[in-house]
Amino acid sequence: MGWEKILYQYYCPKPAQVEDPCRDVVLEVADIKGIPMFLHLLSEQTLRCIERSPTLTEQILDLERKLSEERSMTGNAGNTHVTARKQ
């Protein structure tokens, strides 16, 4: 495993790590998504194999979409997308 994969695991915030500072500045977190959830952990060779199968590609993208909405999993994402609004 390369250092960048370790950093992704370490630096991607969990929902509470985002919600608490938002509350401090009077923002309400409307949505938190983790993007991508696991594709960033796969090797280029594996990704090329997946791309050769349209069915497999669609299944994996569907899984990515579902996992991105699972709040308990966002700490494992490559990036965190947060939507907040004034309270």
Residue pairs with C-beta under 8 A, 6 or more apart in sequence:
5 40
5 41
8 40
8 41
8 77
8 78
9 75
9 76
12 34
12 74
12 75
12 76
12 77
12 78
12 79
12 80
13 74
13 75
13 80
14 74
14 75
15 29
15 32
15 71
15 74
18 29
18 32
18 80
18 82
19 29
22 28
22 29
22 82
22 84
26 86
26 87
27 84
27 85
27 86
27 87
28 84
28 85
28 86
28 87
29 82
29 83
29 84
30 83
30 84
30 85
31 81
31 82
31 83
32 71
32 74
32 80
32 81
32 82
32 83
33 68
33 69
33 74
33 77
33 80
33 81
34 67
34 68
34 70
34 73
34 74
34 75
34 76
34 77
34 78
34 79
34 80
34 81
35 64
35 68
35 77
35 78
35 79
35 80
35 81
36 64
36 68
36 77
36 78
36 79
37 63
37 64
37 67
37 68
37 73
37 76
37 77
37 78
38 63
38 64
38 67
38 76
39 47
39 60
39 64
39 78
40 78
42 50
50 56
50 57
50 60
51 57
67 73
68 74
68 77
74 80
